């Protein structure tokens, strides 16, 4: 999606292509600008930026595009973060704000969109079972087993922690297999085992104080019989560095789980703001769970990998490039966070401080994409990154006062053309468009 003069373009976003890196900095390369077609509408500012002039120009809003064109879209009451797709259908959450998610929507619930003809994509129905009212980032599909799983995750616990499981053999006419609260199981994001019989869930925010039984945990849910889900195993630690798990993915053999670590916070040191030091990824050996051993044990593989140049990393996925194994990690906040932009200074988890102060650290203003080499899973290393001009530290102040919403110019999710032999990747930036 891309922000254009005050509104979100939903369903199919405009695309700007990227090619080989043109410059290498301390934190990685900046993507070369694409050579666009003569009729394309190209951004006028930094690569990835929507300038103030573009946002507030008079006349009809027009999207940017470069080498790709919009072929269809569905415009409803708004889309939330996270969605899942089949060959024909898309399952799209809707955004409910403010807390406690009091709905003002005419048609609340998860949208089931029929995209058989992309030019005339339309809502076929709304799922309104408890977990689908506000599933946030949780909807996930296992195509082999035709399962859609989601959970209504709510820090206030107003609606509980209901999990819904659907059979999507007919993607337009889903069959509810289970709906209820599963003791000991919360997931914000997660991944299926290769055979689809285990759902691995990560709790997301730091919830240990509110939910001492499951906060800061990674849990395996047995879905062999989707009508009777049950917890197989859980992993958590008292290490203060290993908190606020978010993204989670599973290896192709189901024996390793990868998870993001991140204290979404800044600290004050001698009156100045300092980014949190504990952002990174960890790797777990989950082979005993995959092999269904009695009382399976989950163990850390080697040491986690940490960095300190962004505030919050979101998703990560394993991918093979030229025969070598990597993870790609979406870092969704730089030193200029959404809180800073909305409140002109840090609030909630952050000390109140100006964007000018945070830009002095010489860090990227917005999150970006990182590739992590895991050929040796005991010693993961940063292999490279993918950035736009808006992510370059020297451009931090140039975008610091753009009136962005959410995560600004940071990437939310990426998808390669082939996880086993990736040559291209499509990434969705919150307000930087969808780029190839």
BELTARA-V653560 format. One record per backbone hydrogen bond with DSSP energy under -1.0 kcal/mol. CO is the residue of the C=O (numbers start at 1). NH is the residue of the N-H. E is the energy in kcal/mol with one decimal. If there is no record, write none. Layout:
BEGIN
CO,NH,E / CO,NH,E
END
This chain:
BEGIN
7,4,-1.9 / 10,12,-1.9 / 14,434,-2.0 / 15,66,-2.2 / 20,32,-1.2 / 23,30,-1.6 / 25,28,-1.3 / 28,25,-1.4 / 30,22,-2.1 / 32,19,-1.1 / 37,40,-1.3 / 41,65,-2.6 / 46,49,-2.5 / 47,390,-1.7 / 51,55,-2.3 / 52,56,-2.2 / 82,93,-1.0 / 84,91,-3.4 / 88,115,-2.6 / 89,86,-2.9 / 90,113,-3.1 / 91,84,-1.7 / 92,111,-2.8 / 93,80,-2.9 / 98,102,-1.0 / 110,127,-2.8 / 111,92,-2.4 / 112,124,-3.5 / 112,125,-1.2 / 113,90,-1.8 / 114,122,-1.7 / 117,120,-2.0 / 118,121,-1.1 / 122,114,-3.1 / 125,112,-2.8 / 127,110,-1.9 / 129,132,-2.1 / 130,133,-1.0 / 135,138,-2.3 / 140,149,-2.5 / 142,147,-1.7 / 146,168,-2.5 / 147,142,-2.1 / 148,166,-3.0 / 149,140,-2.2 / 150,164,-2.8 / 151,153,-1.2 / 154,157,-1.6 / 162,152,-2.4 / 163,180,-2.0 / 164,150,-2.0 / 165,177,-3.2 / 165,178,-1.6 / 166,148,-2.2 / 167,175,-2.2 / 175,167,-3.0 / 178,165,-2.7 / 180,163,-3.0 / 182,185,-1.8 / 189,202,-3.0 / 191,200,-3.3 / 193,196,-1.7 / 197,223,-3.7 / 198,193,-2.5 / 199,221,-2.6 / 200,191,-2.1 / 201,219,-2.4 / 202,188,-3.8 / 202,189,-1.3 / 205,207,-1.1 / 207,211,-3.5 / 211,214,-1.3 / 211,215,-3.2 / 217,203,-1.6 / 218,235,-2.8 / 219,201,-2.9 / 220,232,-3.1 / 220,233,-1.1 / 221,199,-2.6 / 222,230,-1.3 / 225,228,-2.5 / 230,222,-3.7 / 233,220,-2.8 / 235,218,-2.3 / 239,242,-1.5 / 241,243,-1.3 / 243,262,-1.7 / 247,260,-2.1 / 249,258,-2.9 / 251,254,-1.4 / 255,286,-2.3 / 256,251,-2.4 / 257,284,-3.1 / 258,249,-2.2 / 259,282,-2.5 / 261,280,-2.4 / 263,265,-2.6 / 265,276,-1.3 / 267,274,-3.1 / 269,272,-1.8 / 272,269,-3.8 / 274,267,-2.7 / 277,279,-1.1 / 278,263,-1.3 / 279,307,-2.7 / 280,261,-3.2 / 281,305,-2.3 / 282,259,-2.3 / 283,301,-3.0 / 284,257,-2.0 / 285,299,-1.6 / 286,290,-2.2 / 287,291,-2.4 / 288,293,-2.6 / 289,292,-1.4 / 299,285,-3.7 / 305,281,-1.9 / 307,279,-1.2 / 312,332,-1.3 / 312,333,-1.2 / 314,247,-1.3 / 315,330,-3.1 / 317,328,-2.4 / 319,326,-2.7 / 320,422,-2.5 / 321,324,-1.7 / 324,321,-2.5 / 325,374,-2.1 / 326,319,-2.6 / 327,372,-3.2 / 328,317,-1.7 / 329,370,-2.3 / 330,314,-3.7 / 333,311,-1.6 / 333,312,-1.0 / 337,341,-1.9 / 338,342,-2.6 / 339,343,-2.2 / 340,345,-1.5 / 347,350,-2.4 / 354,358,-1.6 / 355,359,-2.5 / 358,361,-1.6 / 359,362,-1.5 / 364,335,-2.1 / 365,336,-2.2 / 368,331,-2.8 / 369,386,-3.0 / 370,329,-2.8 / 371,383,-2.8 / 371,384,-1.4 / 372,327,-2.1 / 373,381,-1.7 / 376,379,-2.1 / 378,303,-1.1 / 381,373,-3.1 / 384,371,-3.0 / 386,369,-1.8 / 387,31,-3.0 / 388,391,-1.6 / 389,392,-1.3 / 392,395,-2.3 / 393,396,-1.8 / 399,402,-1.5 / 402,404,-2.6 / 405,408,-1.2 / 407,410,-1.9 / 408,431,-1.6 / 410,430,-3.0 / 413,428,-3.0 / 415,426,-2.7 / 419,320,-2.9 / 424,417,-2.0 / 426,415,-2.5 / 427,435,-2.8 / 428,412,-3.2 / 428,413,-1.2 / 433,429,-2.9 / 434,16,-1.1 / 435,427,-2.8
END
